[in-house]
Amino acid sequence: MATYVLGPRVTEKTARGSENNVYTFNISRNADKRRVARAIKEIYGVVPFQVRIISVRNKGVFFRGKRGKTSGGKKAYVYLRKEDKIEVL
């Protein structure tokens, strides 16, 4: 189950969300809401009451003068109750 959650997504926006008990994770492409919820319970020991999944599109980049693309993927917003916390960093 833990293979569906690749790790926390750490940005300024997600840091603001964690103050409101909303945590963001990078997840595998074949993960769904139930699998993510089970994996969060298995890894962190808390039960999320809501999970939202968003597809992240790939973006064009230039690297060493050549055009390329970043890999896309999925991210999950995990909502916890007020009494639950996750220590991300």
C-alpha positions as CSV (number, residue, x, y, z in Angstrom):
1,M,0.0,0.0,0.0
2,A,2.8,2.4,0.8
3,T,4.0,2.3,-2.8
4,Y,1.0,4.5,-3.9
5,V,2.3,7.5,-1.8
6,L,5.7,8.6,-3.2
7,G,6.3,11.3,-0.6
8,P,5.2,14.7,0.7
9,R,5.1,17.6,-1.7
10,V,7.0,20.4,0.0
11,T,6.3,24.0,-1.3
12,E,5.3,27.3,0.2
13,K,1.7,26.6,-0.8
14,T,1.6,23.2,0.9
15,A,3.2,24.7,4.0
16,R,0.3,27.2,4.3
17,G,-2.2,24.3,3.8
18,S,-0.7,22.2,6.5
19,E,-1.6,24.9,9.0
20,N,-5.3,24.0,8.1
21,N,-4.6,20.2,8.3
22,V,-4.4,19.8,4.5
23,Y,-1.3,17.9,3.5
24,T,-0.1,17.4,-0.1
25,F,1.6,14.2,-1.4
26,N,3.0,13.0,-4.7
27,I,1.3,9.8,-5.6
28,S,1.7,7.2,-8.3
29,R,-0.3,7.4,-11.5
30,N,-2.4,4.3,-10.8
31,A,-3.4,5.4,-7.3
32,D,-7.0,6.3,-6.4
33,K,-8.6,7.9,-3.3
34,R,-9.1,4.7,-1.4
35,R,-5.6,3.4,-1.9
36,V,-4.1,6.8,-0.9
37,A,-6.3,6.9,2.3
38,R,-5.2,3.4,3.2
39,A,-1.5,4.2,2.5
40,I,-1.7,7.3,4.7
41,K,-3.2,5.3,7.5
42,E,-0.5,2.7,7.2
43,I,2.4,5.1,7.0
44,Y,1.4,7.9,9.4
45,G,-1.2,6.2,11.6
46,V,-3.9,8.8,11.0
47,V,-7.2,8.4,9.1
48,P,-8.0,11.1,6.6
49,F,-11.6,12.2,6.3
50,Q,-11.2,13.5,2.7
51,V,-8.8,12.9,-0.2
52,R,-8.7,14.9,-3.4
53,I,-6.6,13.8,-6.3
54,I,-5.3,16.2,-9.1
55,S,-3.4,15.3,-12.2
56,V,-0.2,17.3,-12.7
57,R,0.5,18.0,-16.4
58,N,4.0,17.9,-17.8
59,K,5.7,21.2,-18.6
60,G,8.2,22.2,-21.3
61,V,11.7,23.1,-20.1
62,F,15.0,24.0,-21.6
63,F,18.0,22.1,-20.3
64,R,21.5,22.6,-21.7
65,G,20.1,24.3,-24.8
66,K,17.7,21.5,-25.6
67,R,14.0,21.4,-25.3
68,G,12.5,18.8,-23.1
69,K,9.6,18.0,-20.8
70,T,9.2,17.4,-17.1
71,S,7.4,14.3,-16.1
72,G,3.8,14.8,-15.1
73,G,2.1,12.8,-12.4
74,K,-0.6,13.1,-9.7
75,K,-0.8,14.8,-6.3
76,A,-3.2,14.2,-3.5
77,Y,-4.6,16.7,-1.0
78,V,-5.2,14.8,2.3
79,Y,-7.6,16.4,4.8
80,L,-7.3,15.5,8.5
81,R,-9.4,16.2,11.5
82,K,-8.3,19.1,13.8
83,E,-6.9,16.7,16.5
84,D,-4.7,14.8,13.9
85,K,-1.3,16.0,12.7
86,I,1.4,14.6,10.4
87,E,5.0,15.5,10.9
88,V,6.2,16.0,7.3
89,L,9.6,17.5,7.9
